[in-house]
């Protein structure tokens, strides 16, 4: 059974947090709260199919990495992308609703940007290309159905570290400089270069 009620403390905290984020992006407070609630409902629906994990799952995962070949191989792919123990503990230390909501909110922002690009006159192909240059894309790095090489999705475990880096880079204009100086490529490619260089 789903452990949270409509008025649970966690849900109220999440609505407040994401409403504040949306409001900071220029939405009226009322719209921001309504949108945050709608996103929470969607994330809650999606999270129903996710397994209920113990609160110490991250620690268990790291312990199994030492003794279990399949776990070691799975984490090796993530570590090849720069994922650290701290990243694993952050992502898998979240409640499943929090993880789902992070994904849902990301999708909402990308869709809003896509609509904006289209309204500005971009073709669908141009808008999709611009999304890849403006937003990090997360998922399974082995997913090469739509993109390949350094444009591939980044592990979800990196999300918090990337968000912190983007915030810092925006403040000192480093992200703007790096973005404007590259002639092609995606945000994911830029992030992978930063990870390899030890700056992220």
Backbone as a chain_set.jsonl record, in Angstrom:
{"seq": "XXXXXXXXXXXXXXXXXXXXXXXXXXXXXXXXXXXXXXXXXXXXXXXXXXXXXXXXXXXXXXXXXXXXXXXXXXXXXXXXXXXXXXXXXXXXXXXXXXXXXXXXXXXXXXXXXXXXXXXXXXXXXXXXXXXXXXXXXXXXXXXXXXXXXXXXXXXXXXXXXXXXXXXXXXXXXXXXXXXXXXXXXXXXXXXXXXXXXXXX", "coords": {"N": [[0.855, -1.199, 0.0], [0.444, 2.279, -0.727], [2.539, 4.471, 1.087], [2.021, 7.15, 1.774], [-0.235, 9.747, 2.599], [-2.57, 12.116, 1.202], [-2.132, 14.478, 2.572], [0.36, 14.209, 3.749], [3.401, 14.82, 5.606], [5.741, 14.713, 4.091], [4.787, 15.039, 1.452], [3.656, 17.597, 1.625], [5.952, 19.071, 2.123], [7.369, 18.649, -0.243], [5.661, 19.796, -2.173], [5.737, 22.463, -1.324], [8.462, 23.036, -1.682], [8.89, 22.649, -4.488], [6.998, 24.378, -5.526], [8.089, 26.786, -4.745], [10.399, 26.714, -6.313], [9.313, 26.772, -8.903], [7.985, 29.192, -8.763], [10.132, 30.918, -8.554], [10.993, 30.806, -11.098], [9.365, 32.512, -12.409], [6.642, 32.025, -12.38], [3.318, 32.814, -11.289], [2.432, 32.746, -7.81], [0.121, 31.231, -7.194], [-0.282, 29.644, -9.517], [2.112, 28.259, -9.477], [1.932, 26.694, -7.152], [-0.28, 25.119, -7.78], [0.667, 23.792, -10.056], [2.825, 22.427, -8.923], [1.48, 20.661, -7.226], [0.093, 19.149, -9.131], [2.224, 17.94, -10.468], [3.244, 16.437, -8.389], [1.138, 14.61, -7.974], [1.276, 13.174, -10.383], [3.869, 12.089, -10.173], [3.527, 10.529, -7.902], [1.704, 8.646, -8.812], [3.258, 7.322, -10.739], [5.26, 6.318, -9.109], [4.096, 4.27, -7.753], [4.564, 1.857, -8.983], [7.184, 1.405, -8.451], [9.662, -0.353, -6.561], [9.474, -0.841, -2.995], [12.026, 0.208, -1.063], [14.51, -0.526, 1.45], [15.496, 1.857, 3.987], [18.223, 1.971, 4.243], [19.224, 1.223, 1.808], [21.174, 2.179, -0.003], [23.594, 1.786, 1.399], [23.518, -0.987, 1.598], [23.701, -1.636, -1.086], [26.289, -0.749, -1.732], [27.739, -2.434, -0.109], [27.141, -4.901, -1.288], [28.398, -4.557, -3.657], [30.992, -5.311, -3.229], [30.915, -8.038, -2.871], [29.162, -9.237, -4.684], [28.925, -10.178, -8.01], [27.147, -9.299, -10.089], [26.072, -6.928, -9.042], [28.425, -5.474, -8.768], [29.198, -5.225, -11.451], [27.07, -3.729, -12.457], [27.299, -1.33, -10.999], [29.812, -0.611, -11.826], [29.485, 0.379, -14.397], [28.19, 2.748, -13.85], [30.109, 4.037, -12.29], [32.059, 4.408, -14.171], [31.067, 6.585, -15.404], [31.549, 8.55, -13.657], [30.233, 8.426, -11.231], [30.114, 8.486, -7.713], [30.577, 7.07, -4.363], [29.239, 8.826, -2.659], [27.368, 9.975, -4.392], [25.765, 7.769, -4.968], [24.751, 7.221, -2.436], [23.285, 9.548, -2.029], [21.237, 9.525, -4.104], [19.953, 6.998, -3.796], [19.243, 7.232, -1.211], [17.08, 8.814, -1.118], [13.517, 9.029, -0.79], [11.253, 6.977, -2.694], [9.232, 8.483, -3.866], [10.348, 11.026, -3.921], [12.451, 10.603, -5.709], [11.044, 9.967, -8.063], [9.624, 12.342, -8.419], [11.635, 14.181, -8.956], [12.361, 13.347, -11.516], [9.957, 13.724, -12.912], [9.611, 16.511, -12.668], [11.849, 17.426, -14.049], [11.157, 16.561, -16.625], [8.929, 18.189, -17.015], [10.035, 20.783, -17.082], [11.627, 20.546, -19.377], [9.688, 20.106, -21.343], [8.298, 22.528, -21.157], [10.306, 24.25, -22.04], [10.653, 23.271, -24.615], [8.192, 23.938, -25.815], [8.437, 26.691, -25.688], [10.647, 27.139, -27.384], [9.535, 26.297, -29.787], [7.486, 28.158, -30.069], [9.016, 30.352, -30.544], [9.714, 30.017, -33.113], [11.308, 27.891, -33.907], [11.901, 24.803, -35.645], [10.544, 21.497, -35.055], [12.681, 19.684, -34.968], [14.852, 21.412, -34.591], [14.183, 22.468, -32.099], [14.324, 20.212, -30.435], [17.031, 19.648, -30.681], [18.088, 21.951, -29.486], [17.179, 21.607, -26.883], [18.801, 19.493, -26.031], [21.202, 20.82, -25.907], [20.801, 22.628, -23.915], [19.817, 21.45, -21.583], [20.696, 18.967, -19.152], [20.398, 15.484, -19.779], [18.995, 12.716, -18.269], [19.213, 9.21, -17.422], [19.586, 5.81, -18.464], [22.933, 5.25, -19.146], [23.611, 3.401, -21.044], [21.693, 3.532, -22.925], [21.352, 3.988, -26.17], [19.561, 4.574, -28.112], [18.536, 6.958, -29.181], [20.615, 8.805, -28.982], [24.218, 8.942, -29.06], [27.602, 8.164, -27.93], [29.151, 10.789, -26.066], [26.826, 12.174, -25.782], [24.96, 10.572, -24.679], [22.465, 9.535, -22.189], [22.884, 10.613, -18.781], [23.786, 9.086, -15.633], [21.248, 8.905, -13.108], [22.178, 9.185, -10.54], [24.056, 11.196, -10.595], [22.747, 13.57, -10.562], [22.268, 15.516, -8.444], [24.836, 16.508, -7.942], [25.444, 17.582, -10.424], [23.46, 19.55, -10.606], [24.312, 21.284, -8.576], [26.765, 22.057, -9.623], [25.944, 23.338, -11.994], [24.526, 25.515, -10.89], [26.624, 26.905, -9.568], [28.32, 27.388, -11.755], [26.721, 29.008, -13.338], [26.584, 31.283, -11.777], [29.213, 32.293, -11.828], [29.514, 32.702, -14.488], [30.772, 30.72, -15.915], [29.493, 28.559, -17.103], [28.043, 29.779, -19.134], [30.132, 30.724, -20.716], [31.422, 28.321, -21.448], [29.357, 27.08, -22.822], [28.785, 28.832, -24.95], [31.181, 28.78, -26.291], [31.506, 26.308, -27.438], [31.145, 24.692, -30.518], [29.427, 22.709, -31.258], [27.554, 19.871, -30.018], [26.26, 18.473, -26.933], [24.679, 19.332, -23.765], [25.127, 17.185, -22.098], [27.511, 16.145, -23.15], [29.252, 18.236, -22.576], [29.139, 18.155, -19.774], [30.25, 15.623, -19.283], [32.852, 16.102, -20.171], [33.633, 17.955, -18.241], [33.566, 16.35, -15.954], [35.591, 14.487, -16.552], [37.743, 16.196, -16.55], [37.936, 16.775, -13.911], [36.589, 18.869, -12.787], [34.039, 18.697, -11.979]], "CA": [[0.0, 0.0, 0.0], [1.212, 3.521, -0.783], [2.711, 4.886, 2.475], [1.763, 8.549, 2.052], [-1.563, 10.276, 2.358], [-2.577, 13.377, 0.461], [-1.648, 15.564, 3.421], [1.525, 13.777, 4.509], [4.433, 15.845, 5.794], [6.655, 14.672, 2.951], [4.126, 15.629, 0.289], [3.548, 19.043, 1.844], [7.299, 19.631, 1.967], [7.726, 18.615, -1.657], [4.859, 20.808, -2.87], [6.273, 23.773, -0.958], [9.784, 23.211, -2.299], [8.802, 22.798, -5.942], [6.252, 25.608, -5.804], [9.066, 27.858, -4.637], [11.261, 26.64, -7.489], [8.54, 27.237, -10.061], [7.722, 30.616, -8.563], [11.381, 31.616, -8.853], [11.131, 30.827, -12.555], [8.481, 33.515, -12.964], [5.228, 31.67, -12.289], [2.576, 33.372, -10.143], [2.425, 31.794, -6.689], [-1.0, 30.306, -7.321], [0.025, 28.689, -10.585], [3.241, 27.436, -9.054], [1.452, 25.7, -6.191], [-1.136, 24.179, -8.488], [1.525, 22.968, -10.906], [3.592, 21.534, -8.049], [0.57, 19.6, -6.788], [-0.177, 18.284, -10.285], [3.431, 17.146, -10.7], [3.312, 15.467, -7.297], [0.155, 13.561, -8.25], [1.823, 12.344, -11.454], [5.009, 11.337, -9.639], [2.978, 9.539, -6.959], [1.114, 7.583, -9.625], [4.352, 6.557, -11.348], [6.053, 5.674, -8.064], [3.4, 3.082, -7.24], [5.14, 0.646, -9.571], [8.567, 1.273, -7.996], [9.743, -1.189, -5.356], [9.741, -0.209, -1.703], [13.389, -0.151, -0.682], [14.848, -0.167, 2.832], [16.111, 3.185, 4.1], [19.681, 1.822, 4.121], [19.48, 0.506, 0.556], [22.446, 2.622, -0.591], [24.674, 1.091, 2.105], [23.451, -2.391, 1.191], [24.174, -1.706, -2.46], [27.745, -0.616, -1.71], [28.268, -3.665, 0.49], [27.01, -5.964, -2.276], [29.371, -4.302, -4.717], [32.227, -5.997, -2.869], [30.76, -9.493, -2.854], [28.25, -9.732, -5.707], [29.426, -9.816, -9.342], [26.166, -8.545, -10.876], [26.021, -5.577, -8.48], [29.686, -4.831, -9.109], [29.168, -4.879, -12.873], [26.095, -2.661, -12.628], [27.852, -0.083, -10.475], [31.008, -0.269, -12.604], [29.036, 1.212, -15.51], [27.912, 4.074, -13.305], [31.367, 4.634, -11.851], [32.755, 4.832, -15.384], [30.494, 7.89, -15.75], [31.925, 9.505, -12.62], [29.413, 8.265, -10.028], [30.873, 8.171, -6.504], [29.783, 6.534, -3.25], [28.351, 9.891, -2.165], [26.263, 10.108, -5.344], [24.903, 6.599, -4.767], [24.052, 7.398, -1.161], [22.289, 10.619, -2.179], [20.102, 9.117, -4.938], [19.221, 5.87, -3.23], [18.793, 7.615, 0.118], [15.815, 9.514, -1.28], [12.299, 8.234, -0.886], [10.921, 6.728, -4.098], [8.434, 9.592, -4.359], [11.276, 12.109, -4.222], [13.171, 10.268, -6.95], [10.105, 10.098, -9.185], [9.268, 13.737, -8.611], [12.774, 14.803, -9.626], [12.276, 13.003, -12.938], [8.758, 14.365, -13.457], [9.863, 17.95, -12.76], [12.778, 17.593, -15.172], [10.386, 16.422, -17.867], [8.062, 19.356, -17.134], [10.858, 21.917, -17.513], [12.046, 20.341, -20.77], [8.522, 20.323, -22.19], [8.042, 23.973, -21.18], [11.323, 24.854, -22.906], [10.356, 22.855, -25.986], [7.079, 24.769, -26.289], [8.97, 28.043, -25.85], [11.466, 27.149, -28.602], [8.636, 26.193, -30.941], [6.791, 29.44, -30.178], [9.981, 31.313, -31.063], [9.891, 29.775, -34.532], [12.151, 26.739, -34.218], [11.24, 23.586, -36.08], [10.582, 20.465, -34.017], [14.04, 19.146, -34.917], [15.709, 22.424, -33.987], [13.828, 22.573, -30.685], [14.874, 19.034, -29.761], [18.479, 19.849, -30.637], [18.37, 22.986, -28.502], [16.97, 20.999, -25.567], [19.999, 18.726, -25.705], [22.289, 21.745, -25.611], [20.441, 23.478, -22.781], [19.454, 20.68, -20.398], [21.233, 17.613, -19.021], [19.429, 14.403, -19.948], [19.335, 11.613, -17.376], [18.643, 7.906, -17.742], [20.598, 4.769, -18.514], [23.991, 5.597, -20.102], [23.681, 2.388, -22.105], [20.611, 3.806, -23.873], [21.868, 4.675, -27.362], [18.497, 4.527, -29.119], [18.389, 8.267, -29.815], [21.885, 9.527, -28.977], [25.378, 8.077, -28.86], [28.8, 8.815, -27.433], [29.015, 11.602, -24.869], [25.469, 12.721, -25.712], [24.094, 9.586, -24.019], [21.934, 9.949, -20.884], [23.748, 10.541, -17.607], [23.137, 8.373, -14.518], [20.476, 9.738, -12.189], [22.962, 9.418, -9.329], [24.859, 12.414, -10.75], [21.869, 14.732, -10.717], [22.46, 16.554, -7.439], [26.16, 17.111, -8.155], [25.344, 18.395, -11.638], [22.661, 20.728, -10.269], [25.164, 22.188, -7.812], [27.759, 22.598, -10.554], [25.269, 24.289, -12.882], [24.265, 26.722, -10.121], [27.884, 27.62, -9.371], [28.824, 27.824, -13.053], [25.888, 30.123, -13.787], [26.925, 32.464, -10.989], [30.489, 32.883, -12.26], [29.456, 32.793, -15.953], [31.58, 29.673, -16.538], [28.635, 27.742, -17.953], [27.742, 30.573, -20.32], [31.343, 30.74, -21.543], [31.64, 26.984, -22.007], [28.284, 26.781, -23.759], [28.904, 29.654, -26.15], [32.441, 28.528, -26.982], [31.509, 25.045, -28.164], [30.436, 24.847, -31.784], [28.414, 21.656, -31.378], [27.539, 18.98, -28.87], [25.152, 18.588, -25.996], [24.991, 19.605, -22.372], [25.694, 15.962, -21.541], [28.907, 16.061, -23.584], [29.969, 19.23, -21.784], [29.236, 17.647, -18.402], [31.226, 14.528, -19.271], [34.175, 16.717, -20.267], [33.922, 18.548, -16.927], [33.844, 15.247, -15.032], [36.919, 13.948, -16.891], [38.738, 17.207, -16.189], [37.956, 16.903, -12.459], [35.97, 20.117, -12.358], [32.664, 18.387, -11.562]], "C": [[0.887, 1.243, 0.0], [1.297, 4.138, 0.611], [2.321, 6.319, 2.784], [0.317, 8.92, 1.75], [-1.425, 11.608, 1.647], [-1.939, 14.508, 1.261], [-0.413, 15.176, 4.22], [2.556, 14.891, 4.58], [5.383, 15.881, 4.609], [6.034, 15.348, 1.737], [3.988, 17.136, 0.433], [4.902, 19.715, 1.647], [7.694, 19.693, 0.498], [6.953, 19.657, -2.458], [5.406, 22.197, -2.581], [7.598, 24.038, -1.658], [9.669, 23.483, -3.797], [7.953, 23.999, -6.346], [7.187, 26.803, -5.731], [9.991, 27.896, -5.84], [10.549, 27.184, -8.722], [8.263, 28.73, -9.967], [8.956, 31.441, -8.901], [11.623, 31.711, -10.349], [10.144, 31.779, -13.217], [7.014, 33.176, -12.938], [4.558, 32.398, -11.127], [2.476, 32.319, -9.042], [1.298, 30.781, -6.807], [-0.749, 29.242, -8.36], [1.127, 27.737, -10.157], [2.774, 26.341, -8.102], [0.579, 24.658, -6.884], [-0.306, 23.241, -9.358], [2.313, 21.973, -10.067], [2.726, 20.376, -7.574], [0.285, 18.618, -7.924], [1.027, 17.38, -10.579], [3.593, 16.086, -9.622], [2.357, 14.307, -7.539], [0.674, 12.615, -9.334], [2.969, 11.485, -10.951], [4.539, 10.232, -8.698], [2.385, 8.354, -7.705], [2.204, 6.697, -10.221], [5.122, 5.758, -10.304], [5.384, 4.422, -7.502], [4.005, 1.791, -7.772], [6.597, 0.448, -9.174], [8.612, 0.43, -6.725], [9.977, -0.351, -4.109], [11.098, -0.696, -1.215], [13.642, 0.213, 0.779], [15.587, 1.164, 2.867], [17.63, 3.137, 3.966], [20.074, 1.122, 2.824], [20.814, 0.895, -0.066], [23.624, 1.903, 0.06], [24.706, -0.385, 1.72], [24.004, -2.578, -0.217], [25.701, -1.647, -2.509], [28.408, -1.842, -1.082], [28.237, -4.809, -0.52], [27.987, -5.782, -3.438], [30.666, -5.078, -4.481], [32.112, -7.502, -3.079], [29.954, -10.068, -4.012], [28.673, -9.237, -7.089], [28.437, -8.959, -10.126], [26.046, -7.106, -10.37], [27.273, -4.805, -8.839], [29.698, -4.387, -10.571], [28.203, -3.723, -13.14], [26.658, -1.321, -12.168], [29.098, 0.344, -11.239], [30.637, 0.631, -13.784], [28.761, 2.632, -15.042], [29.196, 4.779, -12.889], [32.202, 5.096, -13.047], [32.265, 6.197, -15.853], [30.806, 8.943, -14.687], [31.136, 9.396, -11.338], [30.285, 7.825, -8.852], [29.964, 7.528, -5.449], [28.788, 7.566, -2.746], [27.155, 10.089, -3.08], [25.253, 8.973, -5.158], [24.094, 6.762, -3.484], [22.995, 8.489, -1.262], [21.055, 10.101, -2.921], [19.279, 8.027, -4.282], [18.837, 6.097, -1.778], [17.495, 8.405, 0.079], [14.652, 8.53, -1.216], [11.94, 8.057, -2.362], [10.049, 7.828, -4.692], [9.33, 10.773, -4.731], [12.032, 11.847, -5.518], [12.261, 10.456, -8.161], [9.774, 11.56, -9.472], [10.41, 14.507, -9.277], [12.704, 14.564, -11.134], [11.104, 13.72, -13.593], [8.982, 15.867, -13.638], [10.835, 18.254, -13.893], [12.033, 17.549, -16.505], [9.504, 17.644, -18.091], [8.845, 20.564, -17.646], [11.294, 21.767, -18.97], [10.87, 20.565, -21.722], [8.181, 21.809, -22.287], [9.038, 24.673, -22.093], [11.065, 24.511, -24.362], [9.242, 23.721, -26.585], [7.548, 26.2, -26.539], [9.79, 28.138, -27.142], [10.581, 27.11, -29.853], [7.906, 27.517, -31.167], [7.712, 30.52, -30.748], [10.308, 31.069, -32.539], [10.785, 28.607, -34.902], [11.299, 25.597, -34.757], [11.312, 22.572, -34.947], [11.986, 19.912, -33.857], [15.001, 20.131, -34.256], [15.451, 22.542, -32.485], [14.4, 21.405, -29.885], [16.384, 19.162, -29.624], [18.864, 20.87, -29.576], [18.164, 22.471, -27.084], [18.21, 20.256, -25.119], [21.179, 19.604, -25.35], [22.044, 22.547, -24.339], [20.207, 22.716, -21.482], [20.235, 19.363, -20.345], [20.114, 16.593, -19.149], [19.886, 13.219, -19.107], [18.61, 10.339, -17.787], [19.73, 6.853, -17.677], [21.663, 5.122, -19.541], [24.128, 4.602, -21.247], [22.6, 2.59, -23.159], [21.149, 4.635, -25.039], [20.827, 4.686, -28.484], [18.411, 5.839, -29.885], [19.689, 9.055, -29.909], [23.02, 8.558, -28.674], [26.532, 8.877, -28.262], [28.537, 9.611, -26.162], [27.649, 12.269, -24.743], [24.51, 11.79, -24.981], [23.578, 10.107, -22.678], [22.968, 9.764, -19.781], [23.035, 9.779, -16.492], [22.399, 9.33, -13.59], [21.27, 10.075, -10.933], [23.781, 10.706, -9.39], [24.033, 13.693, -10.646], [22.135, 15.838, -9.706], [23.799, 17.267, -7.642], [26.146, 18.021, -9.38], [24.543, 19.665, -11.365], [23.493, 21.758, -9.507], [26.206, 22.838, -8.719], [27.141, 23.639, -11.479], [25.008, 25.6, -12.145], [25.513, 27.56, -9.918], [28.4, 28.188, -10.687], [28.022, 28.995, -13.603], [26.262, 31.409, -13.062], [28.211, 33.116, -11.474], [30.633, 32.933, -13.779], [30.282, 31.715, -16.663], [30.744, 28.825, -17.484], [28.316, 28.48, -19.241], [28.929, 30.584, -21.274], [31.564, 29.404, -22.224], [30.599, 26.659, -23.06], [28.451, 27.552, -25.06], [30.158, 29.339, -26.949], [32.447, 27.227, -27.761], [30.638, 25.187, -29.414], [29.334, 23.818, -31.946], [28.448, 20.824, -30.109], [26.418, 19.317, -27.912], [25.632, 19.005, -24.622], [25.612, 18.367, -21.728], [27.162, 15.802, -21.912], [29.762, 17.039, -22.794], [30.183, 18.729, -20.366], [30.253, 16.517, -18.322], [32.65, 15.065, -19.38], [34.587, 17.314, -18.927], [34.262, 17.473, -15.896], [35.247, 14.697, -15.291], [38.034, 14.912, -16.456], [38.835, 17.415, -14.672], [37.344, 18.174, -11.945], [34.543, 19.908, -11.866], [32.683, 17.064, -10.821]], "O": [[1.94, 1.268, 0.637], [0.27, 4.319, 1.266], [2.287, 6.69, 3.957], [-0.268, 8.461, 0.77], [-0.331, 12.155, 1.507], [-1.287, 15.388, 0.698], [-0.161, 15.76, 5.274], [2.587, 15.785, 3.735], [5.787, 16.957, 4.168], [6.691, 16.145, 1.068], [4.184, 17.873, -0.534], [4.986, 20.801, 1.073], [8.284, 20.675, 0.049], [7.52, 20.326, -3.322], [5.527, 23.02, -3.489], [7.829, 25.135, -2.168], [10.271, 24.425, -4.313], [8.176, 24.578, -7.409], [7.1, 27.722, -6.546], [10.332, 28.97, -6.335], [11.119, 27.961, -9.488], [8.302, 29.443, -10.969], [8.848, 32.53, -9.464], [12.36, 32.579, -10.816], [10.083, 31.854, -14.444], [6.199, 33.959, -13.427], [5.18, 32.58, -10.08], [2.441, 31.123, -9.331], [1.502, 29.595, -6.547], [-0.979, 28.059, -8.109], [1.072, 26.542, -10.447], [3.18, 25.186, -8.236], [0.687, 23.463, -6.608], [-0.552, 22.035, -9.39], [2.458, 20.811, -10.448], [3.186, 19.235, -7.525], [0.239, 17.407, -7.71], [0.864, 16.203, -10.898], [4.028, 14.968, -9.902], [2.72, 13.149, -7.334], [0.529, 11.398, -9.219], [3.042, 10.296, -11.259], [5.089, 9.131, -8.699], [2.538, 7.205, -7.291], [2.09, 5.472, -10.21], [5.583, 4.65, -10.58], [6.036, 3.608, -6.848], [3.969, 0.757, -7.104], [7.194, -0.571, -9.521], [7.697, 0.496, -5.904], [10.598, 0.711, -4.163], [11.286, -1.89, -0.981], [13.048, 1.163, 1.289], [16.228, 1.55, 1.891], [18.256, 4.138, 3.618], [21.133, 0.5, 2.748], [21.517, 0.038, -0.601], [24.545, 1.461, -0.628], [25.776, -0.966, 1.538], [24.691, -3.56, -0.5], [26.331, -2.407, -3.244], [29.504, -2.236, -1.479], [29.181, -5.593, -0.607], [28.351, -6.745, -4.113], [31.352, -5.454, -5.431], [33.092, -8.163, -3.423], [30.049, -11.262, -4.296], [28.771, -8.032, -7.319], [28.842, -7.988, -10.766], [25.932, -6.173, -11.166], [27.206, -3.623, -9.176], [30.16, -3.29, -10.885], [28.489, -2.844, -13.954], [26.515, -0.307, -12.851], [29.41, 1.533, -11.296], [31.389, 1.541, -14.132], [29.058, 3.599, -15.744], [29.351, 5.98, -13.111], [32.961, 6.06, -12.946], [32.954, 6.887, -16.604], [30.379, 10.091, -14.802], [31.343, 10.198, -10.427], [31.093, 6.905, -8.979], [28.747, 7.453, -5.621], [27.64, 7.239, -2.442], [26.048, 10.342, -2.606], [24.043, 9.193, -5.188], [22.897, 6.474, -3.454], [21.929, 8.379, -0.656], [19.939, 10.226, -2.416], [18.053, 8.118, -4.218], [18.177, 5.252, -1.173], [16.876, 8.641, 1.117], [14.795, 7.353, -1.547], [12.289, 8.899, -3.189], [10.115, 8.083, -5.894], [9.097, 11.44, -5.739], [12.23, 12.754, -6.325], [12.668, 11.038, -9.166], [9.659, 11.963, -10.629], [10.157, 15.4, -10.087], [12.956, 15.47, -11.928], [11.233, 14.259, -14.692], [8.583, 16.432, -14.657], [10.66, 19.234, -14.616], [12.248, 18.381, -17.386], [9.344, 18.091, -19.226], [8.382, 21.281, -18.532], [11.325, 22.748, -19.714], [11.042, 21.151, -22.791], [7.819, 22.299, -23.357], [8.669, 25.583, -22.836], [11.236, 25.353, -25.244], [9.344, 24.178, -27.723], [7.107, 26.845, -27.491], [9.648, 29.095, -27.902], [10.845, 27.796, -30.84], [7.727, 27.948, -32.306], [7.248, 31.484, -31.358], [11.08, 31.815, -33.143], [11.004, 28.351, -36.086], [10.137, 25.438, -34.384], [12.057, 22.764, -33.986], [12.44, 19.691, -32.735], [15.857, 19.739, -33.463], [16.385, 22.696, -31.698], [14.904, 21.597, -28.779], [16.951, 18.828, -28.584], [19.842, 20.684, -28.852], [18.899, 22.857, -26.175], [18.628, 20.369, -23.966], [22.057, 19.199, -24.588], [22.983, 23.086, -23.752], [20.378, 23.273, -20.398], [20.418, 18.712, -21.374], [19.002, 16.823, -18.674], [21.028, 12.773, -19.219], [17.549, 10.377, -18.41], [20.689, 6.991, -16.918], [21.333, 5.283, -20.716], [24.692, 4.922, -22.293], [22.589, 1.896, -24.176], [21.372, 5.838, -24.904], [21.172, 4.795, -29.66], [18.232, 5.837, -31.103], [19.853, 9.879, -30.809], [22.804, 7.489, -28.102], [26.452, 10.096, -28.109], [27.794, 9.168, -25.287], [27.345, 12.866, -23.711], [23.375, 12.169, -24.694], [24.173, 11.011, -22.091], [23.813, 8.872, -19.844], [21.807, 9.819, -16.41], [22.873, 10.434, -13.321], [21.062, 11.126, -10.329], [24.16, 11.249, -8.351], [24.592, 14.789, -10.645], [22.22, 17.003, -10.093], [23.878, 18.49, -7.527], [26.755, 19.091, -9.379], [24.907, 20.74, -11.841], [23.39, 22.958, -9.761], [26.492, 24.029, -8.593], [27.731, 24.692, -11.724], [25.237, 26.676, -12.696], [25.478, 28.781, -10.073], [28.862, 29.328, -10.738], [28.577, 29.875, -14.261], [26.26, 32.489, -13.652], [28.305, 34.342, -11.531], [31.721, 33.174, -14.301], [30.472, 31.784, -17.877], [31.22, 28.416, -18.543], [28.315, 27.885, -20.318], [28.762, 30.469, -22.488], [31.854, 29.343, -23.419], [30.91, 26.036, -24.075], [28.281, 26.996, -26.145], [30.206, 29.597, -28.151], [33.282, 27.038, -28.645], [29.537, 25.734, -29.361], [28.392, 24.043, -32.707], [29.28, 21.05, -29.23], [25.721, 20.32, -28.067], [26.831, 19.03, -24.346], [26.52, 18.485, -20.905], [27.969, 15.372, -21.088], [30.875, 16.705, -22.387], [31.276, 18.859, -19.815], [31.041, 16.465, -17.377], [33.56, 14.533, -18.744], [35.743, 17.2, -18.518], [35.147, 17.666, -15.062], [36.007, 14.468, -14.35], [39.118, 14.49, -16.051], [39.708, 18.142, -14.2], [37.548, 18.535, -10.786], [33.908, 20.848, -11.387], [31.638, 16.593, -10.372]]}, "num_chains": 1, "name": "protein.A"}
